[in-house]
Amino acid sequence: MDDKNWVSVHRSGSPIEAEIVKQMLETNGIEAVLLNQHDSSYQTFGSAEVYVPKESEQIALKLIEDVEL
């Protein structure tokens, strides 16, 4: 991540769910990155988080709230 102030807007135990959220945000014009912290050997341990620039936080949270996962 570059020098933008990034904030986490979604955390999930499922990397697939987090990727869906990331793609949805990008489709709506919001830059997003996924940080996957799942253990490579045991996929049941860890989480995946979606980050957006601070200035996009409120819009991203509203979009996520409007989507049923």
Backbone as a ProteinNet text record, in pm:
[ID]
protein_1_A
[PRIMARY]
MDDKNWVSVHRSGSPIEAEIVKQMLETNGIEAVLLNQHDSSYQTFGSAEVYVPKESEQIALKLIEDVEL
[TERTIARY]
85.2	0	89.8	45.5	126.4	102.4	127.2	121	-19.7	-122.4	-260.4	-289.6	-381.3	-426.5	-532.8	-494.6	-585.1	-655.5	-783.4	-861.9	-932.7	-950.6	-1020	-1171.2	-1239.1	-1384.9	-1458.7	-1384.6	-1450.9	-1349.9	-1390.9	-1307.9	-1393.2	-1332.3	-1406.4	-1315.6	-1375.4	-1304.4	-1292.1	-1361.4	-1360.4	-1289	-1175.4	-1107.2	-1192	-1278	-1365.3	-1463.7	-1524.5	-1617.1	-1545.2	-1426.2	-1350.4	-1317.6	-1285.5	-1257.8	-1382.6	-1498.4	-1624.8	-1648.6	-1625.8	-1642.5	-1545.2	-1420.3	-1319.6	-1363.2	-1406.6	-1448.7	-1570.4	-1663.7	-1782.5	-1742.7	-1650.8	-1605.2	-1536	-1449.9	-1380.2	-1477.1	-1579.6	-1682.2	-1752.8	-1762.3	-1826.2	-1726.5	-1606.3	-1509.3	-1427	-1426.3	-1349.9	-1225.8	-1110.8	-986.4	-986.9	-953.7	-956.6	-843.4	-792.6	-690.4	-733.3	-689.1	-722.5	-596.4	-604.9	-495.3	-541.8	-486.5	-525.4	-426.1	-473.4	-388.4	-419.2	-473.5	-500.3	-370.4	-364.9	-250.8	-247	-131.7	-122.1	-146.7	-121.7	-142.2	-281.9	-336.2	-467.7	-558.7	-636.3	-719.3	-829.4	-847.3	-949.9	-897.1	-766.1	-706.6	-675.3	-712.5	-680.8	-802.5	-777.8	-886.8	-837.3	-930.7	-900.5	-968.4	-895.2	-949	-942.4	-1044.3	-1048.6	-1020.3	-925.8	-886.9	-918.3	-958.5	-982.2	-913.3	-888.4	-834.6	-932.4	-879.4	-960.9	-1074.1	-1046.6	-1150.4	-1266.2	-1249.4	-1356.1	-1427.1	-1387.9	-1438.2	-1590.7	-1650.4	-1795.3	-1875.8	-1833.4	-1903.2	-1889.7	-1768.2	-1745	-1830.8	-1835.7	-1916.6	-2064.4	-2111.8	-2252.5	-2279.7	-2189.8	-2206.3	-2207.3	-2115.8	-2108.5	-2235.2	-2284.5	-2407.6	-2527	-2529.1	-2641.5	-2641.9	-2530.1	-2517.2	-2536.5	-2617.6	-2633.4	-2527.6	-2446.6	-2343.1	-2383.8
-117.1	0	123.5	225	345.7	439.1	566.4	661.4	708.2	653.8	689.5	637.7	702.8	653.5	547.4	422.2	310.5	269.4	232.4	185.4	55.7	-29.5	-155.7	-130.5	-181.9	-164.9	-298.4	-408.5	-539	-644.8	-729.2	-842	-967.5	-1074.7	-1199.2	-1318.3	-1425.3	-1551	-1621.4	-1569.9	-1629.9	-1537.7	-1582	-1499.6	-1476.8	-1571.8	-1557.2	-1443.1	-1436.8	-1329	-1194.3	-1188.5	-1063.7	-1021.1	-1115.5	-1084.4	-1031.7	-1087.4	-1039.4	-894.5	-863.2	-725.9	-633.2	-674.5	-593.7	-564.7	-667.5	-650.4	-558.3	-571.3	-485.4	-339.5	-313.5	-176.6	-121.7	-201.1	-156.8	-131.6	-214.8	-194.7	-60.8	-16.6	111	226.4	205.4	312.6	342.1	249.5	269.3	180.2	241.4	165.3	79.6	-48.4	-139.8	-240.6	-282.7	-388	-493.2	-613.8	-726.5	-772.5	-785.2	-838.4	-972.3	-1079	-1214.3	-1264.6	-1285.3	-1330.8	-1474.8	-1550.2	-1691.6	-1769.3	-1865.4	-1955.4	-2038.3	-2049.2	-2120.6	-2271.2	-2325.5	-2469.3	-2502.1	-2414.6	-2437.8	-2320.4	-2332.7	-2221.9	-2181	-2255.2	-2217.5	-2115.1	-2088.7	-1991.3	-1861.6	-1750.9	-1621.1	-1553.2	-1437	-1359.8	-1288.3	-1233.6	-1152.6	-1017.6	-909.9	-775.5	-695.7	-613.5	-523.2	-382.2	-315.8	-179.9	-84.3	37.3	144.6	270.8	367.5	495.2	562	630.5	694	777.8	851.7	939.3	862.5	732.7	649.8	563.9	575.9	487.4	489.4	605.2	613.2	557.4	588.2	535.9	383.6	333.1	188.8	117.7	172.6	110.6	107.6	213.6	218.8	113.5	100.5	-0.5	-140.6	-166.6	-298.5	-326.7	-226	-241.5	-274.5	-219.1	-238.5	-375.4	-446.6	-576.3	-688.1	-785.1	-900.4	-1002.3	-1042.9	-1143.6	-1274.7
0	0	0	-65.1	-75.4	42.8	24	135.4	172.5	108.8	144.6	285.7	352.4	483	458.4	467.9	441	569.3	555.6	669.8	631.4	730.2	708.7	710.3	606.9	601	607.1	597.3	601.9	644.4	736.6	780.9	770.9	721.5	703.7	729.6	775.2	788	654.2	555.2	421.3	322.8	268.1	168.5	43.7	12.7	-104.8	-82.2	36.9	69.3	63.3	118.5	117.3	-25.9	-111.7	-252.4	-322.2	-289.4	-347.6	-306.2	-179.4	-131	-202.5	-215.5	-284.8	-427.9	-498.7	-637.5	-648.6	-555.3	-555.7	-537.5	-445.4	-422.8	-547.2	-608.7	-728.7	-843.7	-854.4	-957	-938.7	-813.7	-782.1	-775.4	-828.6	-840.1	-716	-620.2	-496.4	-500.6	-485.7	-481.2	-355	-369.4	-255	-267.5	-152.9	-149.6	-47.9	-71.3	14.9	86.4	216.3	296.8	351.6	295.9	335.1	439.3	561.3	670.5	710.7	616.3	644.4	647.8	737.5	744.7	616.4	555.7	428.8	443.1	560.3	581.5	631.2	714.5	774.8	742.5	637.2	590	687.2	794.5	892.6	991.4	991.4	1083.1	1009.9	1070.2	1012.7	954.8	896	837.3	713.1	640.7	523.3	544.9	519.3	538.9	409.6	390.3	275.3	326.2	261.3	297.5	182.9	218.9	122.2	173.5	84.3	131.3	228.4	326.7	431.2	373.3	264.6	208.9	145	121.4	63.1	167.6	292.6	397.4	410.2	421.7	444.4	327.2	205.8	87.5	82.6	110.8	108.6	212.6	333.2	438.2	401.2	337.8	295.2	187.8	90.6	-13.3	46.1	138	201.8	280.9	350.9	429.7	341.7	220.9	129.2	60.3	70.2	3	105.6	71.3	160.1	124.7	222.6	198.9	260.6
[MASK]
+++++++++++++++++++++++++++++++++++++++++++++++++++++++++++++++++++++

